[in-house]
Amino acid sequence: MADKKVKVTLVKSLIGSVPKNRAIAESMGLRRIGQSVVLPDNDSTKGQVRLIRHLIKVEEV
């Protein structure tokens, strides 16, 4: 099976967000608006994306 990847971009500010959501974004490597990271498309990443989907944009790579 090929290694699938997703590109996650922070599009909204973390200021005023729930501390748990802020911690999730920072653990994914997102610290500034417009910053993107490429992550593996696994169940762990999908769970994190689902919890902060209102703050990010996700694209397949």
PQR file with spaces between the fields and no chain letter, atoms N, CA, C, O and H, PARSE charges and radii, in Angstrom:
ATOM       1  N    MET     1       0.839   -1.176    0.000 -0.4000 1.5000
ATOM       2  CA   MET     1       0.000    0.000    0.000 -0.0000 2.0000
ATOM       3  C    MET     1       0.885    1.241    0.000  0.5500 1.7000
ATOM       4  O    MET     1       1.849    1.329    0.761 -0.5500 1.4000
ATOM       5  N    ALA     2       0.553    2.183   -0.847 -0.4000 1.5000
ATOM       6  CA   ALA     2       1.340    3.405   -0.946 -0.0000 2.0000
ATOM       7  C    ALA     2       1.134    4.268    0.297  0.5500 1.7000
ATOM       8  O    ALA     2       0.066    4.261    0.910 -0.5500 1.4000
ATOM       9  H    ALA     2      -0.229    2.112   -1.465  0.4000 1.0000
ATOM      10  N    ASP     3       2.177    5.006    0.651 -0.4000 1.5000
ATOM      11  CA   ASP     3       2.077    5.903    1.797 -0.0000 2.0000
ATOM      12  C    ASP     3       1.307    7.146    1.378  0.5500 1.7000
ATOM      13  O    ASP     3       1.796    7.954    0.588 -0.5500 1.4000
ATOM      14  H    ASP     3       3.044    5.011    0.153  0.4000 1.0000
ATOM      15  N    LYS     4       0.098    7.294    1.912 -0.4000 1.5000
ATOM      16  CA   LYS     4      -0.711    8.462    1.612 -0.0000 2.0000
ATOM      17  C    LYS     4      -0.311    9.587    2.555  0.5500 1.7000
ATOM      18  O    LYS     4       0.031    9.356    3.714 -0.5500 1.4000
ATOM      19  H    LYS     4      -0.299    6.638    2.554  0.4000 1.0000
ATOM      20  N    LYS     5      -0.360   10.802    2.037 -0.4000 1.5000
ATOM      21  CA   LYS     5      -0.006   11.976    2.830 -0.0000 2.0000
ATOM      22  C    LYS     5      -1.102   13.028    2.662  0.5500 1.7000
ATOM      23  O    LYS     5      -1.795   13.067    1.645 -0.5500 1.4000
ATOM      24  H    LYS     5      -0.638   10.990    1.095  0.4000 1.0000
ATOM      25  N    VAL     6      -1.243   13.870    3.670 -0.4000 1.5000
ATOM      26  CA   VAL     6      -2.159   15.001    3.589 -0.0000 2.0000
ATOM      27  C    VAL     6      -1.410   16.270    3.956  0.5500 1.7000
ATOM      28  O    VAL     6      -0.537   16.264    4.824 -0.5500 1.4000
ATOM      29  H    VAL     6      -0.680   13.839    4.497  0.4000 1.0000
ATOM      30  N    LYS     7      -1.762   17.355    3.284 -0.4000 1.5000
ATOM      31  CA   LYS     7      -1.180   18.668    3.576 -0.0000 2.0000
ATOM      32  C    LYS     7      -2.204   19.435    4.405  0.5500 1.7000
ATOM      33  O    LYS     7      -3.334   19.654    3.968 -0.5500 1.4000
ATOM      34  H    LYS     7      -2.471   17.359    2.578  0.4000 1.0000
ATOM      35  N    VAL     8      -1.799   19.839    5.598 -0.4000 1.5000
ATOM      36  CA   VAL     8      -2.690   20.543    6.521 -0.0000 2.0000
ATOM      37  C    VAL     8      -2.189   21.976    6.662  0.5500 1.7000
ATOM      38  O    VAL     8      -1.015   22.199    6.960 -0.5500 1.4000
ATOM      39  H    VAL     8      -0.882   19.661    5.953  0.4000 1.0000
ATOM      40  N    THR     9      -3.077   22.951    6.449 -0.4000 1.5000
ATOM      41  CA   THR     9      -2.727   24.369    6.520 -0.0000 2.0000
ATOM      42  C    THR     9      -3.606   25.049    7.560  0.5500 1.7000
ATOM      43  O    THR     9      -4.824   24.870    7.568 -0.5500 1.4000
ATOM      44  H    THR     9      -4.030   22.770    6.207  0.4000 1.0000
ATOM      45  N    LEU    10      -2.984   25.827    8.436 -0.4000 1.5000
ATOM      46  CA   LEU    10      -3.721   26.592    9.435 -0.0000 2.0000
ATOM      47  C    LEU    10      -4.280   27.843    8.761  0.5500 1.7000
ATOM      48  O    LEU    10      -3.521   28.644    8.216 -0.5500 1.4000
ATOM      49  H    LEU    10      -1.994   25.971    8.429  0.4000 1.0000
ATOM      50  N    VAL    11      -5.614   28.017    8.794 -0.4000 1.5000
ATOM      51  CA   VAL    11      -6.234   29.157    8.121 -0.0000 2.0000
ATOM      52  C    VAL    11      -6.899   30.132    9.088  0.5500 1.7000
ATOM      53  O    VAL    11      -7.228   31.252    8.698 -0.5500 1.4000
ATOM      54  H    VAL    11      -6.230   27.366    9.237  0.4000 1.0000
ATOM      55  N    LYS    12      -7.101   29.727   10.342 -0.4000 1.5000
ATOM      56  CA   LYS    12      -7.690   30.619   11.333 -0.0000 2.0000
ATOM      57  C    LYS    12      -6.767   30.698   12.537  0.5500 1.7000
ATOM      58  O    LYS    12      -5.990   29.780   12.799 -0.5500 1.4000
ATOM      59  H    LYS    12      -6.834   28.818   10.659  0.4000 1.0000
ATOM      60  N    SER    13      -6.856   31.789   13.256 -0.4000 1.5000
ATOM      61  CA   SER    13      -5.993   32.029   14.400 -0.0000 2.0000
ATOM      62  C    SER    13      -6.322   31.100   15.565  0.5500 1.7000
ATOM      63  O    SER    13      -7.472   30.704   15.759 -0.5500 1.4000
ATOM      64  H    SER    13      -7.487   32.535   13.043  0.4000 1.0000
ATOM      65  N    LEU    14      -5.297   30.763   16.327 -0.4000 1.5000
ATOM      66  CA   LEU    14      -5.471   29.948   17.525 -0.0000 2.0000
ATOM      67  C    LEU    14      -5.799   30.802   18.750  0.5500 1.7000
ATOM      68  O    LEU    14      -6.108   30.271   19.817 -0.5500 1.4000
ATOM      69  H    LEU    14      -4.364   31.084   16.169  0.4000 1.0000
ATOM      70  N    ILE    15      -5.732   32.123   18.594 -0.4000 1.5000
ATOM      71  CA   ILE    15      -6.062   33.012   19.710 -0.0000 2.0000
ATOM      72  C    ILE    15      -7.538   32.850   20.051  0.5500 1.7000
ATOM      73  O    ILE    15      -8.399   32.939   19.175 -0.5500 1.4000
ATOM      74  H    ILE    15      -5.481   32.554   17.728  0.4000 1.0000
ATOM      75  N    GLY    16      -7.819   32.618   21.299 -0.4000 1.5000
ATOM      76  CA   GLY    16      -9.198   32.474   21.754 -0.0000 2.0000
ATOM      77  C    GLY    16      -9.765   31.087   21.562  0.5500 1.7000
ATOM      78  O    GLY    16     -10.913   30.839   21.928 -0.5500 1.4000
ATOM      79  H    GLY    16      -7.120   32.545   22.011  0.4000 1.0000
ATOM      80  N    SER    17      -8.993   30.177   20.998 -0.4000 1.5000
ATOM      81  CA   SER    17      -9.502   28.816   20.817 -0.0000 2.0000
ATOM      82  C    SER    17      -9.358   28.030   22.118  0.5500 1.7000
ATOM      83  O    SER    17      -8.633   28.435   23.026 -0.5500 1.4000
ATOM      84  H    SER    17      -8.060   30.379   20.700  0.4000 1.0000
ATOM      85  N    VAL    18     -10.045   26.928   22.190 -0.4000 1.5000
ATOM      86  CA   VAL    18      -9.994   26.057   23.356 -0.0000 2.0000
ATOM      87  C    VAL    18      -8.549   25.568   23.522  0.5500 1.7000
ATOM      88  O    VAL    18      -7.911   25.216   22.530 -0.5500 1.4000
ATOM      89  H    VAL    18     -10.635   26.600   21.452  0.4000 1.0000
ATOM      90  N    PRO    19      -8.025   25.539   24.734 -0.5600 1.5000
ATOM      91  CA   PRO    19      -6.637   25.091   24.934  0.2800 2.0000
ATOM      92  C    PRO    19      -6.341   23.712   24.340  0.5500 1.7000
ATOM      93  O    PRO    19      -5.237   23.478   23.848 -0.5500 1.4000
ATOM      94  N    LYS    20      -7.303   22.806   24.381 -0.4000 1.5000
ATOM      95  CA   LYS    20      -7.104   21.478   23.798 -0.0000 2.0000
ATOM      96  C    LYS    20      -6.888   21.581   22.284  0.5500 1.7000
ATOM      97  O    LYS    20      -6.019   20.906   21.731 -0.5500 1.4000
ATOM      98  H    LYS    20      -8.200   22.996   24.781  0.4000 1.0000
ATOM      99  N    ASN    21      -7.682   22.430   21.617 -0.4000 1.5000
ATOM     100  CA   ASN    21      -7.536   22.604   20.173 -0.0000 2.0000
ATOM     101  C    ASN    21      -6.199   23.251   19.835  0.5500 1.7000
ATOM     102  O    ASN    21      -5.562   22.887   18.846 -0.5500 1.4000
ATOM     103  H    ASN    21      -8.387   22.979   22.067  0.4000 1.0000
ATOM     104  N    ARG    22      -5.774   24.208   20.650 -0.4000 1.5000
ATOM     105  CA   ARG    22      -4.481   24.854   20.441 -0.0000 2.0000
ATOM     106  C    ARG    22      -3.350   23.836   20.578  0.5500 1.7000
ATOM     107  O    ARG    22      -2.404   23.850   19.791 -0.5500 1.4000
ATOM     108  H    ARG    22      -6.291   24.504   21.453  0.4000 1.0000
ATOM     109  N    ALA    23      -3.445   22.958   21.570 -0.4000 1.5000
ATOM     110  CA   ALA    23      -2.426   21.935   21.781 -0.0000 2.0000
ATOM     111  C    ALA    23      -2.382   20.952   20.615  0.5500 1.7000
ATOM     112  O    ALA    23      -1.304   20.513   20.213 -0.5500 1.4000
ATOM     113  H    ALA    23      -4.214   22.948   22.210  0.4000 1.0000
ATOM     114  N    ILE    24      -3.545   20.605   20.071 -0.4000 1.5000
ATOM     115  CA   ILE    24      -3.602   19.693   18.921 -0.0000 2.0000
ATOM     116  C    ILE    24      -2.907   20.326   17.722  0.5500 1.7000
ATOM     117  O    ILE    24      -2.101   19.676   17.056 -0.5500 1.4000
ATOM     118  H    ILE    24      -4.421   20.961   20.397  0.4000 1.0000
ATOM     119  N    ALA    25      -3.211   21.582   17.446 -0.4000 1.5000
ATOM     120  CA   ALA    25      -2.602   22.269   16.295 -0.0000 2.0000
ATOM     121  C    ALA    25      -1.090   22.358   16.462  0.5500 1.7000
ATOM     122  O    ALA    25      -0.348   22.113   15.511 -0.5500 1.4000
ATOM     123  H    ALA    25      -3.865   22.110   17.987  0.4000 1.0000
ATOM     124  N    GLU    26      -0.629   22.701   17.649 -0.4000 1.5000
ATOM     125  CA   GLU    26       0.808   22.825   17.877 -0.0000 2.0000
ATOM     126  C    GLU    26       1.502   21.463   17.814  0.5500 1.7000
ATOM     127  O    GLU    26       2.652   21.380   17.383 -0.5500 1.4000
ATOM     128  H    GLU    26      -1.231   22.900   18.422  0.4000 1.0000
ATOM     129  N    SER    27       0.817   20.395   18.239 -0.4000 1.5000
ATOM     130  CA   SER    27       1.430   19.068   18.148 -0.0000 2.0000
ATOM     131  C    SER    27       1.549   18.606   16.698  0.5500 1.7000
ATOM     132  O    SER    27       2.406   17.784   16.372 -0.5500 1.4000
ATOM     133  H    SER    27      -0.117   20.463   18.589  0.4000 1.0000
ATOM     134  N    MET    28       0.688   19.135   15.831 -0.4000 1.5000
ATOM     135  CA   MET    28       0.767   18.827   14.402 -0.0000 2.0000
ATOM     136  C    MET    28       1.848   19.663   13.723  0.5500 1.7000
ATOM     137  O    MET    28       2.191   19.409   12.568 -0.5500 1.4000
ATOM     138  H    MET    28      -0.007   19.802   16.096  0.4000 1.0000
ATOM     139  N    GLY    29       2.388   20.660   14.429 -0.4000 1.5000
ATOM     140  CA   GLY    29       3.444   21.497   13.871 -0.0000 2.0000
ATOM     141  C    GLY    29       2.936   22.802   13.304  0.5500 1.7000
ATOM     142  O    GLY    29       3.662   23.486   12.584 -0.5500 1.4000
ATOM     143  H    GLY    29       2.110   20.866   15.367  0.4000 1.0000
ATOM     144  N    LEU    30       1.683   23.166   13.619 -0.4000 1.5000
ATOM     145  CA   LEU    30       1.088   24.395   13.099 -0.0000 2.0000
ATOM     146  C    LEU    30       1.153   25.477   14.164  0.5500 1.7000
ATOM     147  O    LEU    30       0.590   25.325   15.248 -0.5500 1.4000
ATOM     148  H    LEU    30       1.093   22.610   14.204  0.4000 1.0000
ATOM     149  N    ARG    31       1.844   26.575   13.854 -0.4000 1.5000
ATOM     150  CA   ARG    31       1.989   27.645   14.824 -0.0000 2.0000
ATOM     151  C    ARG    31       1.560   29.005   14.275  0.5500 1.7000
ATOM     152  O    ARG    31       1.161   29.874   15.050 -0.5500 1.4000
ATOM     153  H    ARG    31       2.301   26.699   12.973  0.4000 1.0000
ATOM     154  N    ARG    32       1.632   29.212   12.962 -0.4000 1.5000
ATOM     155  CA   ARG    32       1.280   30.489   12.355 -0.0000 2.0000
ATOM     156  C    ARG    32       0.202   30.294   11.285  0.5500 1.7000
ATOM     157  O    ARG    32       0.123   29.237   10.659 -0.5500 1.4000
ATOM     158  H    ARG    32       1.957   28.506   12.332  0.4000 1.0000
ATOM     159  N    ILE    33      -0.612   31.306   11.086 -0.4000 1.5000
ATOM     160  CA   ILE    33      -1.612   31.250   10.021 -0.0000 2.0000
ATOM     161  C    ILE    33      -0.892   31.144    8.683  0.5500 1.7000
ATOM     162  O    ILE    33       0.068   31.870    8.427 -0.5500 1.4000
ATOM     163  H    ILE    33      -0.548   32.165   11.594  0.4000 1.0000
ATOM     164  N    GLY    34      -1.355   30.247    7.844 -0.4000 1.5000
ATOM     165  CA   GLY    34      -0.743   30.039    6.536 -0.0000 2.0000
ATOM     166  C    GLY    34       0.340   28.983    6.538  0.5500 1.7000
ATOM     167  O    GLY    34       0.804   28.578    5.471 -0.5500 1.4000
ATOM     168  H    GLY    34      -2.135   29.657    8.052  0.4000 1.0000
ATOM     169  N    GLN    35       0.757   28.523    7.713 -0.4000 1.5000
ATOM     170  CA   GLN    35       1.790   27.500    7.791 -0.0000 2.0000
ATOM     171  C    GLN    35       1.196   26.146    7.421  0.5500 1.7000
ATOM     172  O    GLN    35       0.091   25.811    7.849 -0.5500 1.4000
ATOM     173  H    GLN    35       0.380   28.852    8.579  0.4000 1.0000
ATOM     174  N    SER    36       1.928   25.366    6.626 -0.4000 1.5000
ATOM     175  CA   SER    36       1.471   24.054    6.182 -0.0000 2.0000
ATOM     176  C    SER    36       2.450   22.975    6.616  0.5500 1.7000
ATOM     177  O    SER    36       3.655   23.208    6.717 -0.5500 1.4000
ATOM     178  H    SER    36       2.825   25.638    6.278  0.4000 1.0000
ATOM     179  N    VAL    37       1.908   21.790    6.871 -0.4000 1.5000
ATOM     180  CA   VAL    37       2.722   20.624    7.179 -0.0000 2.0000
ATOM     181  C    VAL    37       2.161   19.440    6.401  0.5500 1.7000
ATOM     182  O    VAL    37       0.961   19.372    6.135 -0.5500 1.4000
ATOM     183  H    VAL    37       0.929   21.601    6.790  0.4000 1.0000
ATOM     184  N    VAL    38       3.031   18.517    6.044 -0.4000 1.5000
ATOM     185  CA   VAL    38       2.618   17.293    5.371 -0.0000 2.0000
ATOM     186  C    VAL    38       2.699   16.171    6.393  0.5500 1.7000
ATOM     187  O    VAL    38       3.751   15.926    6.982 -0.5500 1.4000
ATOM     188  H    VAL    38       4.005   18.572    6.261  0.4000 1.0000
ATOM     189  N    LEU    39       1.573   15.493    6.595 -0.4000 1.5000
ATOM     190  CA   LEU    39       1.466   14.451    7.612 -0.0000 2.0000
ATOM     191  C    LEU    39       0.980   13.156    6.970  0.5500 1.7000
ATOM     192  O    LEU    39       0.335   13.195    5.922 -0.5500 1.4000
ATOM     193  H    LEU    39       0.718   15.692    6.116  0.4000 1.0000
ATOM     194  N    PRO    40       1.277   12.007    7.581 -0.5600 1.5000
ATOM     195  CA   PRO    40       0.761   10.744    7.055  0.2800 2.0000
ATOM     196  C    PRO    40      -0.755   10.675    7.231  0.5500 1.7000
ATOM     197  O    PRO    40      -1.297   11.189    8.210 -0.5500 1.4000
ATOM     198  N    ASP    41      -1.425   10.044    6.288 -0.4000 1.5000
ATOM     199  CA   ASP    41      -2.885    9.920    6.334 -0.0000 2.0000
ATOM     200  C    ASP    41      -3.247    8.638    7.082  0.5500 1.7000
ATOM     201  O    ASP    41      -3.567    7.617    6.473 -0.5500 1.4000
ATOM     202  H    ASP    41      -0.984    9.626    5.494  0.4000 1.0000
ATOM     203  N    ASN    42      -3.190    8.710    8.418 -0.4000 1.5000
ATOM     204  CA   ASN    42      -3.542    7.546    9.229 -0.0000 2.0000
ATOM     205  C    ASN    42      -4.664    7.925   10.191  0.5500 1.7000
ATOM     206  O    ASN    42      -5.119    9.069   10.197 -0.5500 1.4000
ATOM     207  H    ASN    42      -2.930    9.540    8.913  0.4000 1.0000
ATOM     208  N    ASP    43      -5.109    6.970   11.000 -0.4000 1.5000
ATOM     209  CA   ASP    43      -6.235    7.210   11.895 -0.0000 2.0000
ATOM     210  C    ASP    43      -5.942    8.289   12.924  0.5500 1.7000
ATOM     211  O    ASP    43      -6.836    9.052   13.289 -0.5500 1.4000
ATOM     212  H    ASP    43      -4.739    6.041   10.995  0.4000 1.0000
ATOM     213  N    SER    44      -4.715    8.365   13.394 -0.4000 1.5000
ATOM     214  CA   SER    44      -4.341    9.367   14.382 -0.0000 2.0000
ATOM     215  C    SER    44      -4.471   10.774   13.807  0.5500 1.7000
ATOM     216  O    SER    44      -5.038   11.664   14.441 -0.5500 1.4000
ATOM     217  H    SER    44      -3.989    7.745   13.098  0.4000 1.0000
ATOM     218  N    THR    45      -3.948   10.961   12.617 -0.4000 1.5000
ATOM     219  CA   THR    45      -4.022   12.269   11.963 -0.0000 2.0000
ATOM     220  C    THR    45      -5.471   12.629   11.643  0.5500 1.7000
ATOM     221  O    THR    45      -5.873   13.780   11.813 -0.5500 1.4000
ATOM     222  H    THR    45      -3.487   10.238   12.103  0.4000 1.0000
ATOM     223  N    LYS    46      -6.252   11.660   11.185 -0.4000 1.5000
ATOM     224  CA   LYS    46      -7.658   11.915   10.862 -0.0000 2.0000
ATOM     225  C    LYS    46      -8.430   12.364   12.097  0.5500 1.7000
ATOM     226  O    LYS    46      -9.298   13.231   12.001 -0.5500 1.4000
ATOM     227  H    LYS    46      -5.925   10.725   11.047  0.4000 1.0000
ATOM     228  N    GLY    47      -8.126   11.786   13.250 -0.4000 1.5000
ATOM     229  CA   GLY    47      -8.780   12.179   14.487 -0.0000 2.0000
ATOM     230  C    GLY    47      -8.429   13.601   14.879  0.5500 1.7000
ATOM     231  O    GLY    47      -9.296   14.356   15.317 -0.5500 1.4000
ATOM     232  H    GLY    47      -7.420   11.082   13.328  0.4000 1.0000
ATOM     233  N    GLN    48      -7.157   13.976   14.725 -0.4000 1.5000
ATOM     234  CA   GLN    48      -6.734   15.340   15.039 -0.0000 2.0000
ATOM     235  C    GLN    48      -7.387   16.334   14.083  0.5500 1.7000
ATOM     236  O    GLN    48      -7.841   17.398   14.504 -0.5500 1.4000
ATOM     237  H    GLN    48      -6.452   13.362   14.369  0.4000 1.0000
ATOM     238  N    VAL    49      -7.436   15.989   12.805 -0.4000 1.5000
ATOM     239  CA   VAL    49      -8.037   16.863   11.799 -0.0000 2.0000
ATOM     240  C    VAL    49      -9.521   17.061   12.107  0.5500 1.7000
ATOM     241  O    VAL    49     -10.038   18.171   11.978 -0.5500 1.4000
ATOM     242  H    VAL    49      -7.068   15.124   12.463  0.4000 1.0000
ATOM     243  N    ARG    50     -10.204   16.000   12.509 -0.4000 1.5000
ATOM     244  CA   ARG    50     -11.631   16.098   12.797 -0.0000 2.0000
ATOM     245  C    ARG    50     -11.900   17.066   13.954  0.5500 1.7000
ATOM     246  O    ARG    50     -12.889   17.798   13.930 -0.5500 1.4000
ATOM     247  H    ARG    50      -9.784   15.099   12.614  0.4000 1.0000
ATOM     248  N    LEU    51     -11.033   17.071   14.956 -0.4000 1.5000
ATOM     249  CA   LEU    51     -11.246   17.916   16.127 -0.0000 2.0000
ATOM     250  C    LEU    51     -10.992   19.397   15.857  0.5500 1.7000
ATOM     251  O    LEU    51     -11.603   20.250   16.501 -0.5500 1.4000
ATOM     252  H    LEU    51     -10.229   16.476   14.976  0.4000 1.0000
ATOM     253  N    ILE    52     -10.097   19.721   14.912 -0.4000 1.5000
ATOM     254  CA   ILE    52      -9.812   21.138   14.639 -0.0000 2.0000
ATOM     255  C    ILE    52     -10.134   21.501   13.191  0.5500 1.7000
ATOM     256  O    ILE    52      -9.481   22.369   12.612 -0.5500 1.4000
ATOM     257  H    ILE    52      -9.601   19.028   14.388  0.4000 1.0000
ATOM     258  N    ARG    53     -11.122   20.853   12.611 -0.4000 1.5000
ATOM     259  CA   ARG    53     -11.458   21.076   11.198 -0.0000 2.0000
ATOM     260  C    ARG    53     -11.921   22.499   10.920  0.5500 1.7000
ATOM     261  O    ARG    53     -11.858   22.941    9.773 -0.5500 1.4000
ATOM     262  H    ARG    53     -11.652   20.148   13.081  0.4000 1.0000
ATOM     263  N    HIS    54     -12.386   23.234   11.935 -0.4000 1.5000
ATOM     264  CA   HIS    54     -12.833   24.607   11.747 -0.0000 2.0000
ATOM     265  C    HIS    54     -11.659   25.593   11.685  0.5500 1.7000
ATOM     266  O    HIS    54     -11.860   26.767   11.373 -0.5500 1.4000
ATOM     267  H    HIS    54     -12.437   22.875   12.867  0.4000 1.0000
ATOM     268  N    LEU    55     -10.438   25.132   11.979 -0.4000 1.5000
ATOM     269  CA   LEU    55      -9.260   25.998   11.983 -0.0000 2.0000
ATOM     270  C    LEU    55      -8.309   25.732   10.824  0.5500 1.7000
ATOM     271  O    LEU    55      -7.400   26.525   10.579 -0.5500 1.4000
ATOM     272  H    LEU    55     -10.274   24.178   12.233  0.4000 1.0000
ATOM     273  N    ILE    56      -8.505   24.628   10.105 -0.4000 1.5000
ATOM     274  CA   ILE    56      -7.522   24.183    9.117 -0.0000 2.0000
ATOM     275  C    ILE    56      -8.151   23.908    7.763  0.5500 1.7000
ATOM     276  O    ILE    56      -9.372   23.834    7.622 -0.5500 1.4000
ATOM     277  H    ILE    56      -9.243   23.984   10.304  0.4000 1.0000
ATOM     278  N    LYS    57      -7.276   23.758    6.764 -0.4000 1.5000
ATOM     279  CA   LYS    57      -7.661   23.309    5.426 -0.0000 2.0000
ATOM     280  C    LYS    57      -6.809   22.073    5.139  0.5500 1.7000
ATOM     281  O    LYS    57      -5.609   22.067    5.409 -0.5500 1.4000
ATOM     282  H    LYS    57      -6.285   23.819    6.879  0.4000 1.0000
ATOM     283  N    VAL    58      -7.436   21.018    4.586 -0.4000 1.5000
ATOM     284  CA   VAL    58      -6.743   19.755    4.347 -0.0000 2.0000
ATOM     285  C    VAL    58      -6.790   19.435    2.853  0.5500 1.7000
ATOM     286  O    VAL    58      -7.839   19.526    2.214 -0.5500 1.4000
ATOM     287  H    VAL    58      -8.412   21.022    4.366  0.4000 1.0000
ATOM     288  N    GLU    59      -5.617   19.054    2.307 -0.4000 1.5000
ATOM     289  CA   GLU    59      -5.510   18.650    0.902 -0.0000 2.0000
ATOM     290  C    GLU    59      -4.740   17.345    0.829  0.5500 1.7000
ATOM     291  O    GLU    59      -3.843   17.099    1.635 -0.5500 1.4000
ATOM     292  H    GLU    59      -4.766   18.980    2.826  0.4000 1.0000
ATOM     293  N    GLU    60      -5.093   16.507   -0.143 -0.4000 1.5000
ATOM     294  CA   GLU    60      -4.321   15.280   -0.368 -0.0000 2.0000
ATOM     295  C    GLU    60      -3.077   15.606   -1.156  0.5500 1.7000
ATOM     296  O    GLU    60      -3.097   16.457   -2.045 -0.5500 1.4000
ATOM     297  H    GLU    60      -5.822   16.707   -0.797  0.4000 1.0000
ATOM     298  N    VAL    61      -1.980   14.920   -0.825 -0.4000 1.5000
ATOM     299  CA   VAL    61      -0.715   15.139   -1.527 -0.0000 2.0000
ATOM     300  C    VAL    61      -0.386   13.894   -2.324  0.5500 1.7000
ATOM     301  O    VAL    61       0.642   13.847   -3.000 -0.5500 1.4000
ATOM     302  H    VAL    61      -1.964   14.228   -0.103  0.4000 1.0000
